[in-house]
Amino acid sequence: MELTYTDTIYDFQGLYDNLWECDYVLETIEDADREEEAWQLIIEYSNGKSLTEINDFVRFDLLDIMGLGD
């Protein structure tokens, strides 16, 4: 899966639609108003990765990388 970035939209709705069991992570990022940073990290990670690998990155690693983990 290839993710792309645009200057005008961070397609978090698309992530909600395509990832599973990541709602808490995405909501935490939105609540912290850090969607842009998260989107950049996801895009950097996603290069050549499968949807499952991207899902696991978001689900298990992203909050810790961003300093938002428990």
PyMOL Python script that loads the backbone (N, CA, C, O; Angstrom):
from pymol import cmd

cmd.read_pdbstr("""\
ATOM      1  N   MET A   1       0.848  -1.175   0.000  1.00  0.00           N
ATOM      2  CA  MET A   1       0.000   0.000   0.000  1.00  0.00           C
ATOM      3  C   MET A   1       0.886   1.227   0.000  1.00  0.00           C
ATOM      4  O   MET A   1       1.842   1.307   0.771  1.00  0.00           O
ATOM      5  N   GLU A   2       0.579   2.172  -0.849  1.00  0.00           N
ATOM      6  CA  GLU A   2       1.343   3.407  -0.890  1.00  0.00           C
ATOM      7  C   GLU A   2       0.479   4.538  -0.351  1.00  0.00           C
ATOM      8  O   GLU A   2      -0.628   4.768  -0.838  1.00  0.00           O
ATOM      9  N   LEU A   3       0.978   5.229   0.637  1.00  0.00           N
ATOM     10  CA  LEU A   3       0.272   6.369   1.202  1.00  0.00           C
ATOM     11  C   LEU A   3       0.882   7.632   0.633  1.00  0.00           C
ATOM     12  O   LEU A   3       2.087   7.695   0.386  1.00  0.00           O
ATOM     13  N   THR A   4       0.057   8.628   0.429  1.00  0.00           N
ATOM     14  CA  THR A   4       0.561   9.896  -0.082  1.00  0.00           C
ATOM     15  C   THR A   4       0.128  11.030   0.828  1.00  0.00           C
ATOM     16  O   THR A   4      -0.854  10.920   1.562  1.00  0.00           O
ATOM     17  N   TYR A   5       0.852  12.086   0.768  1.00  0.00           N
ATOM     18  CA  TYR A   5       0.623  13.275   1.591  1.00  0.00           C
ATOM     19  C   TYR A   5       0.228  14.422   0.679  1.00  0.00           C
ATOM     20  O   TYR A   5       0.799  14.589  -0.398  1.00  0.00           O
ATOM     21  N   THR A   6      -0.730  15.199   1.100  1.00  0.00           N
ATOM     22  CA  THR A   6      -1.028  16.444   0.403  1.00  0.00           C
ATOM     23  C   THR A   6      -0.984  17.574   1.418  1.00  0.00           C
ATOM     24  O   THR A   6      -1.132  17.350   2.620  1.00  0.00           O
ATOM     25  N   ASP A   7      -0.784  18.761   0.937  1.00  0.00           N
ATOM     26  CA  ASP A   7      -0.692  19.914   1.831  1.00  0.00           C
ATOM     27  C   ASP A   7      -2.027  20.270   2.460  1.00  0.00           C
ATOM     28  O   ASP A   7      -2.057  20.955   3.482  1.00  0.00           O
ATOM     29  N   THR A   8      -3.128  19.825   1.880  1.00  0.00           N
ATOM     30  CA  THR A   8      -4.426  20.314   2.317  1.00  0.00           C
ATOM     31  C   THR A   8      -5.218  19.335   3.163  1.00  0.00           C
ATOM     32  O   THR A   8      -6.173  19.743   3.824  1.00  0.00           O
ATOM     33  N   ILE A   9      -4.863  18.076   3.169  1.00  0.00           N
ATOM     34  CA  ILE A   9      -5.664  17.112   3.926  1.00  0.00           C
ATOM     35  C   ILE A   9      -4.782  15.992   4.462  1.00  0.00           C
ATOM     36  O   ILE A   9      -3.899  15.482   3.773  1.00  0.00           O
ATOM     37  N   TYR A  10      -5.041  15.636   5.676  1.00  0.00           N
ATOM     38  CA  TYR A  10      -4.420  14.468   6.278  1.00  0.00           C
ATOM     39  C   TYR A  10      -5.546  13.470   6.380  1.00  0.00           C
ATOM     40  O   TYR A  10      -6.436  13.625   7.216  1.00  0.00           O
ATOM     41  N   ASP A  11      -5.528  12.471   5.564  1.00  0.00           N
ATOM     42  CA  ASP A  11      -6.689  11.600   5.388  1.00  0.00           C
ATOM     43  C   ASP A  11      -6.820  10.611   6.535  1.00  0.00           C
ATOM     44  O   ASP A  11      -6.711   9.401   6.336  1.00  0.00           O
ATOM     45  N   PHE A  12      -7.055  11.129   7.739  1.00  0.00           N
ATOM     46  CA  PHE A  12      -7.240  10.234   8.869  1.00  0.00           C
ATOM     47  C   PHE A  12      -8.507   9.407   8.721  1.00  0.00           C
ATOM     48  O   PHE A  12      -8.558   8.279   9.212  1.00  0.00           O
ATOM     49  N   GLN A  13      -9.531   9.934   8.060  1.00  0.00           N
ATOM     50  CA  GLN A  13     -10.730   9.125   7.844  1.00  0.00           C
ATOM     51  C   GLN A  13     -10.373   7.893   7.025  1.00  0.00           C
ATOM     52  O   GLN A  13     -10.883   6.804   7.289  1.00  0.00           O
ATOM     53  N   GLY A  14      -9.513   8.051   6.047  1.00  0.00           N
ATOM     54  CA  GLY A  14      -9.064   6.906   5.264  1.00  0.00           C
ATOM     55  C   GLY A  14      -8.354   5.879   6.120  1.00  0.00           C
ATOM     56  O   GLY A  14      -8.490   4.677   5.890  1.00  0.00           O
ATOM     57  N   LEU A  15      -7.596   6.338   7.106  1.00  0.00           N
ATOM     58  CA  LEU A  15      -6.946   5.393   8.010  1.00  0.00           C
ATOM     59  C   LEU A  15      -7.977   4.650   8.843  1.00  0.00           C
ATOM     60  O   LEU A  15      -7.873   3.437   9.025  1.00  0.00           O
ATOM     61  N   TYR A  16      -8.970   5.367   9.349  1.00  0.00           N
ATOM     62  CA  TYR A  16     -10.030   4.708  10.115  1.00  0.00           C
ATOM     63  C   TYR A  16     -10.713   3.639   9.268  1.00  0.00           C
ATOM     64  O   TYR A  16     -11.075   2.575   9.769  1.00  0.00           O
ATOM     65  N   ASP A  17     -10.882   3.927   7.992  1.00  0.00           N
ATOM     66  CA  ASP A  17     -11.571   2.997   7.097  1.00  0.00           C
ATOM     67  C   ASP A  17     -10.725   1.785   6.728  1.00  0.00           C
ATOM     68  O   ASP A  17     -11.273   0.724   6.427  1.00  0.00           O
ATOM     69  N   ASN A  18      -9.396   1.922   6.744  1.00  0.00           N
ATOM     70  CA  ASN A  18      -8.524   0.864   6.248  1.00  0.00           C
ATOM     71  C   ASN A  18      -7.731   0.117   7.311  1.00  0.00           C
ATOM     72  O   ASN A  18      -7.245  -0.985   7.056  1.00  0.00           O
ATOM     73  N   LEU A  19      -7.594   0.691   8.486  1.00  0.00           N
ATOM     74  CA  LEU A  19      -6.861   0.012   9.549  1.00  0.00           C
ATOM     75  C   LEU A  19      -7.850  -0.581  10.540  1.00  0.00           C
ATOM     76  O   LEU A  19      -9.001  -0.150  10.611  1.00  0.00           O
ATOM     77  N   TRP A  20      -7.408  -1.550  11.290  1.00  0.00           N
ATOM     78  CA  TRP A  20      -8.289  -2.214  12.241  1.00  0.00           C
ATOM     79  C   TRP A  20      -7.665  -2.163  13.628  1.00  0.00           C
ATOM     80  O   TRP A  20      -6.451  -2.277  13.802  1.00  0.00           O
ATOM     81  N   GLU A  21      -8.547  -1.987  14.607  1.00  0.00           N
ATOM     82  CA  GLU A  21      -8.170  -1.903  16.016  1.00  0.00           C
ATOM     83  C   GLU A  21      -7.162  -0.789  16.284  1.00  0.00           C
ATOM     84  O   GLU A  21      -6.298  -0.918  17.150  1.00  0.00           O
ATOM     85  N   CYS A  22      -7.281   0.307  15.533  1.00  0.00           N
ATOM     86  CA  CYS A  22      -6.405   1.463  15.707  1.00  0.00           C
ATOM     87  C   CYS A  22      -7.174   2.717  16.090  1.00  0.00           C
ATOM     88  O   CYS A  22      -6.585   3.794  16.175  1.00  0.00           O
ATOM     89  N   ASP A  23      -8.469   2.602  16.321  1.00  0.00           N
ATOM     90  CA  ASP A  23      -9.278   3.792  16.615  1.00  0.00           C
ATOM     91  C   ASP A  23      -8.731   4.574  17.803  1.00  0.00           C
ATOM     92  O   ASP A  23      -8.642   5.800  17.749  1.00  0.00           O
ATOM     93  N   TYR A  24      -8.362   3.874  18.881  1.00  0.00           N
ATOM     94  CA  TYR A  24      -7.842   4.556  20.070  1.00  0.00           C
ATOM     95  C   TYR A  24      -6.594   5.369  19.722  1.00  0.00           C
ATOM     96  O   TYR A  24      -6.448   6.507  20.170  1.00  0.00           O
ATOM     97  N   VAL A  25      -5.707   4.795  18.936  1.00  0.00           N
ATOM     98  CA  VAL A  25      -4.469   5.475  18.557  1.00  0.00           C
ATOM     99  C   VAL A  25      -4.789   6.738  17.759  1.00  0.00           C
ATOM    100  O   VAL A  25      -4.276   7.816  18.062  1.00  0.00           O
ATOM    101  N   LEU A  26      -5.629   6.603  16.750  1.00  0.00           N
ATOM    102  CA  LEU A  26      -5.953   7.739  15.894  1.00  0.00           C
ATOM    103  C   LEU A  26      -6.709   8.820  16.660  1.00  0.00           C
ATOM    104  O   LEU A  26      -6.487  10.008  16.429  1.00  0.00           O
ATOM    105  N   GLU A  27      -7.595   8.427  17.563  1.00  0.00           N
ATOM    106  CA  GLU A  27      -8.323   9.399  18.383  1.00  0.00           C
ATOM    107  C   GLU A  27      -7.377  10.128  19.332  1.00  0.00           C
ATOM    108  O   GLU A  27      -7.521  11.332  19.543  1.00  0.00           O
ATOM    109  N   THR A  28      -6.417   9.415  19.902  1.00  0.00           N
ATOM    110  CA  THR A  28      -5.432  10.031  20.792  1.00  0.00           C
ATOM    111  C   THR A  28      -4.612  11.068  20.037  1.00  0.00           C
ATOM    112  O   THR A  28      -4.348  12.151  20.558  1.00  0.00           O
ATOM    113  N   ILE A  29      -4.214  10.746  18.829  1.00  0.00           N
ATOM    114  CA  ILE A  29      -3.452  11.673  17.997  1.00  0.00           C
ATOM    115  C   ILE A  29      -4.292  12.896  17.651  1.00  0.00           C
ATOM    116  O   ILE A  29      -3.804  14.024  17.716  1.00  0.00           O
ATOM    117  N   GLU A  30      -5.539  12.682  17.288  1.00  0.00           N
ATOM    118  CA  GLU A  30      -6.430  13.808  16.982  1.00  0.00           C
ATOM    119  C   GLU A  30      -6.647  14.688  18.209  1.00  0.00           C
ATOM    120  O   GLU A  30      -6.621  15.915  18.103  1.00  0.00           O
ATOM    121  N   ASP A  31      -6.859  14.078  19.363  1.00  0.00           N
ATOM    122  CA  ASP A  31      -7.075  14.836  20.595  1.00  0.00           C
ATOM    123  C   ASP A  31      -5.856  15.698  20.944  1.00  0.00           C
ATOM    124  O   ASP A  31      -5.992  16.779  21.517  1.00  0.00           O
ATOM    125  N   ALA A  32      -4.667  15.203  20.591  1.00  0.00           N
ATOM    126  CA  ALA A  32      -3.432  15.956  20.845  1.00  0.00           C
ATOM    127  C   ALA A  32      -3.135  16.957  19.723  1.00  0.00           C
ATOM    128  O   ALA A  32      -2.156  17.699  19.797  1.00  0.00           O
ATOM    129  N   ASP A  33      -3.975  16.978  18.689  1.00  0.00           N
ATOM    130  CA  ASP A  33      -3.813  17.870  17.540  1.00  0.00           C
ATOM    131  C   ASP A  33      -2.452  17.676  16.877  1.00  0.00           C
ATOM    132  O   ASP A  33      -1.747  18.636  16.564  1.00  0.00           O
ATOM    133  N   ARG A  34      -2.102  16.401  16.672  1.00  0.00           N
ATOM    134  CA  ARG A  34      -0.793  16.078  16.089  1.00  0.00           C
ATOM    135  C   ARG A  34      -0.937  15.191  14.849  1.00  0.00           C
ATOM    136  O   ARG A  34      -0.081  14.349  14.576  1.00  0.00           O
ATOM    137  N   GLU A  35      -2.019  15.388  14.108  1.00  0.00           N
ATOM    138  CA  GLU A  35      -2.261  14.584  12.910  1.00  0.00           C
ATOM    139  C   GLU A  35      -1.153  14.745  11.870  1.00  0.00           C
ATOM    140  O   GLU A  35      -0.741  13.764  11.251  1.00  0.00           O
ATOM    141  N   GLU A  36      -0.673  15.963  11.675  1.00  0.00           N
ATOM    142  CA  GLU A  36       0.357  16.194  10.658  1.00  0.00           C
ATOM    143  C   GLU A  36       1.616  15.391  10.965  1.00  0.00           C
ATOM    144  O   GLU A  36       2.177  14.740  10.083  1.00  0.00           O
ATOM    145  N   GLU A  37       2.048  15.439  12.197  1.00  0.00           N
ATOM    146  CA  GLU A  37       3.241  14.694  12.605  1.00  0.00           C
ATOM    147  C   GLU A  37       3.029  13.194  12.430  1.00  0.00           C
ATOM    148  O   GLU A  37       3.899  12.494  11.912  1.00  0.00           O
ATOM    149  N   ALA A  38       1.884  12.711  12.858  1.00  0.00           N
ATOM    150  CA  ALA A  38       1.585  11.282  12.732  1.00  0.00           C
ATOM    151  C   ALA A  38       1.549  10.861  11.271  1.00  0.00           C
ATOM    152  O   ALA A  38       2.096   9.823  10.896  1.00  0.00           O
ATOM    153  N   TRP A  39       0.904  11.671  10.462  1.00  0.00           N
ATOM    154  CA  TRP A  39       0.785  11.342   9.042  1.00  0.00           C
ATOM    155  C   TRP A  39       2.171  11.236   8.412  1.00  0.00           C
ATOM    156  O   TRP A  39       2.422  10.320   7.629  1.00  0.00           O
ATOM    157  N   GLN A  40       3.073  12.159   8.743  1.00  0.00           N
ATOM    158  CA  GLN A  40       4.437  12.108   8.206  1.00  0.00           C
ATOM    159  C   GLN A  40       5.156  10.835   8.646  1.00  0.00           C
ATOM    160  O   GLN A  40       5.839  10.203   7.840  1.00  0.00           O
ATOM    161  N   LEU A  41       5.012  10.455   9.906  1.00  0.00           N
ATOM    162  CA  LEU A  41       5.651   9.230  10.401  1.00  0.00           C
ATOM    163  C   LEU A  41       5.088   7.997   9.710  1.00  0.00           C
ATOM    164  O   LEU A  41       5.835   7.081   9.363  1.00  0.00           O
ATOM    165  N   ILE A  42       3.792   7.970   9.511  1.00  0.00           N
ATOM    166  CA  ILE A  42       3.160   6.826   8.846  1.00  0.00           C
ATOM    167  C   ILE A  42       3.635   6.728   7.406  1.00  0.00           C
ATOM    168  O   ILE A  42       3.947   5.637   6.929  1.00  0.00           O
ATOM    169  N   ILE A  43       3.693   7.851   6.713  1.00  0.00           N
ATOM    170  CA  ILE A  43       4.151   7.843   5.316  1.00  0.00           C
ATOM    171  C   ILE A  43       5.605   7.385   5.230  1.00  0.00           C
ATOM    172  O   ILE A  43       5.950   6.562   4.382  1.00  0.00           O
ATOM    173  N   GLU A  44       6.450   7.914   6.101  1.00  0.00           N
ATOM    174  CA  GLU A  44       7.861   7.502   6.106  1.00  0.00           C
ATOM    175  C   GLU A  44       7.992   6.002   6.326  1.00  0.00           C
ATOM    176  O   GLU A  44       8.799   5.348   5.666  1.00  0.00           O
ATOM    177  N   TYR A  45       7.215   5.455   7.240  1.00  0.00           N
ATOM    178  CA  TYR A  45       7.277   4.032   7.550  1.00  0.00           C
ATOM    179  C   TYR A  45       6.711   3.183   6.417  1.00  0.00           C
ATOM    180  O   TYR A  45       7.205   2.083   6.168  1.00  0.00           O
ATOM    181  N   SER A  46       5.697   3.667   5.737  1.00  0.00           N
ATOM    182  CA  SER A  46       4.897   2.830   4.842  1.00  0.00           C
ATOM    183  C   SER A  46       5.563   2.457   3.526  1.00  0.00           C
ATOM    184  O   SER A  46       5.048   1.598   2.811  1.00  0.00           O
ATOM    185  N   ASN A  47       6.662   3.059   3.191  1.00  0.00           N
ATOM    186  CA  ASN A  47       7.297   2.825   1.906  1.00  0.00           C
ATOM    187  C   ASN A  47       7.508   1.333   1.633  1.00  0.00           C
ATOM    188  O   ASN A  47       8.398   0.708   2.209  1.00  0.00           O
ATOM    189  N   GLY A  48       6.689   0.779   0.759  1.00  0.00           N
ATOM    190  CA  GLY A  48       6.816  -0.621   0.369  1.00  0.00           C
ATOM    191  C   GLY A  48       6.247  -1.614   1.358  1.00  0.00           C
ATOM    192  O   GLY A  48       6.378  -2.823   1.164  1.00  0.00           O
ATOM    193  N   LYS A  49       5.618  -1.129   2.414  1.00  0.00           N
ATOM    194  CA  LYS A  49       5.074  -2.021   3.444  1.00  0.00           C
ATOM    195  C   LYS A  49       3.655  -2.460   3.081  1.00  0.00           C
ATOM    196  O   LYS A  49       2.947  -1.770   2.348  1.00  0.00           O
ATOM    197  N   SER A  50       3.261  -3.595   3.596  1.00  0.00           N
ATOM    198  CA  SER A  50       1.898  -4.089   3.411  1.00  0.00           C
ATOM    199  C   SER A  50       0.950  -3.356   4.354  1.00  0.00           C
ATOM    200  O   SER A  50       1.382  -2.719   5.314  1.00  0.00           O
ATOM    201  N   LEU A  51      -0.327  -3.455   4.072  1.00  0.00           N
ATOM    202  CA  LEU A  51      -1.329  -2.837   4.944  1.00  0.00           C
ATOM    203  C   LEU A  51      -1.238  -3.405   6.356  1.00  0.00           C
ATOM    204  O   LEU A  51      -1.413  -2.669   7.326  1.00  0.00           O
ATOM    205  N   THR A  52      -0.969  -4.685   6.484  1.00  0.00           N
ATOM    206  CA  THR A  52      -0.832  -5.303   7.807  1.00  0.00           C
ATOM    207  C   THR A  52       0.355  -4.704   8.563  1.00  0.00           C
ATOM    208  O   THR A  52       0.261  -4.440   9.761  1.00  0.00           O
ATOM    209  N   GLU A  53       1.462  -4.492   7.866  1.00  0.00           N
ATOM    210  CA  GLU A  53       2.634  -3.895   8.512  1.00  0.00           C
ATOM    211  C   GLU A  53       2.349  -2.458   8.940  1.00  0.00           C
ATOM    212  O   GLU A  53       2.755  -2.040  10.024  1.00  0.00           O
ATOM    213  N   ILE A  54       1.660  -1.710   8.100  1.00  0.00           N
ATOM    214  CA  ILE A  54       1.299  -0.335   8.454  1.00  0.00           C
ATOM    215  C   ILE A  54       0.353  -0.336   9.647  1.00  0.00           C
ATOM    216  O   ILE A  54       0.513   0.459  10.573  1.00  0.00           O
ATOM    217  N   ASN A  55      -0.633  -1.227   9.623  1.00  0.00           N
ATOM    218  CA  ASN A  55      -1.573  -1.332  10.735  1.00  0.00           C
ATOM    219  C   ASN A  55      -0.832  -1.623  12.039  1.00  0.00           C
ATOM    220  O   ASN A  55      -1.094  -0.984  13.057  1.00  0.00           O
ATOM    221  N   ASP A  56       0.079  -2.574  12.011  1.00  0.00           N
ATOM    222  CA  ASP A  56       0.819  -2.929  13.221  1.00  0.00           C
ATOM    223  C   ASP A  56       1.680  -1.773  13.713  1.00  0.00           C
ATOM    224  O   ASP A  56       1.795  -1.558  14.920  1.00  0.00           O
ATOM    225  N   PHE A  57       2.283  -1.029  12.794  1.00  0.00           N
ATOM    226  CA  PHE A  57       3.073   0.147  13.172  1.00  0.00           C
ATOM    227  C   PHE A  57       2.198   1.164  13.889  1.00  0.00           C
ATOM    228  O   PHE A  57       2.564   1.665  14.953  1.00  0.00           O
ATOM    229  N   VAL A  58       1.041   1.468  13.306  1.00  0.00           N
ATOM    230  CA  VAL A  58       0.139   2.442  13.921  1.00  0.00           C
ATOM    231  C   VAL A  58      -0.366   1.920  15.255  1.00  0.00           C
ATOM    232  O   VAL A  58      -0.364   2.642  16.253  1.00  0.00           O
ATOM    233  N   ARG A  59      -0.792   0.681  15.272  1.00  0.00           N
ATOM    234  CA  ARG A  59      -1.417   0.104  16.471  1.00  0.00           C
ATOM    235  C   ARG A  59      -0.448  -0.044  17.637  1.00  0.00           C
ATOM    236  O   ARG A  59      -0.805   0.243  18.779  1.00  0.00           O
ATOM    237  N   PHE A  60       0.777  -0.491  17.358  1.00  0.00           N
ATOM    238  CA  PHE A  60       1.678  -0.867  18.446  1.00  0.00           C
ATOM    239  C   PHE A  60       2.841   0.104  18.696  1.00  0.00           C
ATOM    240  O   PHE A  60       3.419   0.090  19.783  1.00  0.00           O
ATOM    241  N   ASP A  61       3.193   0.942  17.721  1.00  0.00           N
ATOM    242  CA  ASP A  61       4.411   1.754  17.857  1.00  0.00           C
ATOM    243  C   ASP A  61       4.204   3.259  17.806  1.00  0.00           C
ATOM    244  O   ASP A  61       4.956   4.006  18.432  1.00  0.00           O
ATOM    245  N   LEU A  62       3.208   3.709  17.079  1.00  0.00           N
ATOM    246  CA  LEU A  62       3.106   5.136  16.758  1.00  0.00           C
ATOM    247  C   LEU A  62       2.976   6.035  17.993  1.00  0.00           C
ATOM    248  O   LEU A  62       3.669   7.049  18.081  1.00  0.00           O
ATOM    249  N   LEU A  63       2.119   5.692  18.933  1.00  0.00           N
ATOM    250  CA  LEU A  63       1.955   6.547  20.112  1.00  0.00           C
ATOM    251  C   LEU A  63       3.254   6.661  20.914  1.00  0.00           C
ATOM    252  O   LEU A  63       3.591   7.739  21.405  1.00  0.00           O
ATOM    253  N   ASP A  64       3.971   5.562  21.042  1.00  0.00           N
ATOM    254  CA  ASP A  64       5.242   5.609  21.776  1.00  0.00           C
ATOM    255  C   ASP A  64       6.259   6.484  21.053  1.00  0.00           C
ATOM    256  O   ASP A  64       6.962   7.270  21.688  1.00  0.00           O
ATOM    257  N   ILE A  65       6.342   6.355  19.741  1.00  0.00           N
ATOM    258  CA  ILE A  65       7.275   7.164  18.959  1.00  0.00           C
ATOM    259  C   ILE A  65       6.956   8.644  19.118  1.00  0.00           C
ATOM    260  O   ILE A  65       7.858   9.480  19.180  1.00  0.00           O
ATOM    261  N   MET A  66       5.662   8.960  19.182  1.00  0.00           N
ATOM    262  CA  MET A  66       5.232  10.350  19.304  1.00  0.00           C
ATOM    263  C   MET A  66       5.229  10.850  20.745  1.00  0.00           C
ATOM    264  O   MET A  66       4.931  12.019  20.989  1.00  0.00           O
ATOM    265  N   GLY A  67       5.553   9.995  21.691  1.00  0.00           N
ATOM    266  CA  GLY A  67       5.556  10.395  23.096  1.00  0.00           C
ATOM    267  C   GLY A  67       4.162  10.532  23.683  1.00  0.00           C
ATOM    268  O   GLY A  67       3.968  11.243  24.668  1.00  0.00           O
ATOM    269  N   LEU A  68       3.192   9.857  23.085  1.00  0.00           N
ATOM    270  CA  LEU A  68       1.816   9.909  23.559  1.00  0.00           C
ATOM    271  C   LEU A  68       1.362   8.610  24.206  1.00  0.00           C
ATOM    272  O   LEU A  68       0.208   8.486  24.614  1.00  0.00           O
ATOM    273  N   GLY A  69       2.266   7.643  24.301  1.00  0.00           N
ATOM    274  CA  GLY A  69       1.918   6.341  24.872  1.00  0.00           C
ATOM    275  C   GLY A  69       1.696   6.429  26.366  1.00  0.00           C
ATOM    276  O   GLY A  69       2.077   7.402  27.016  1.00  0.00           O
ATOM    277  N   ASP A  70       1.073   5.396  26.892  1.00  0.00           N
ATOM    278  CA  ASP A  70       0.770   5.359  28.337  1.00  0.00           C
ATOM    279  C   ASP A  70       1.991   5.228  29.183  1.00  0.00           C
ATOM    280  O   ASP A  70       1.891   5.185  30.409  1.00  0.00           O
TER     281      ASP A  70
END
""", "prot")
cmd.dss("prot")
cmd.show_as("cartoon", "prot")
cmd.util.cbc("prot")
cmd.orient("prot")
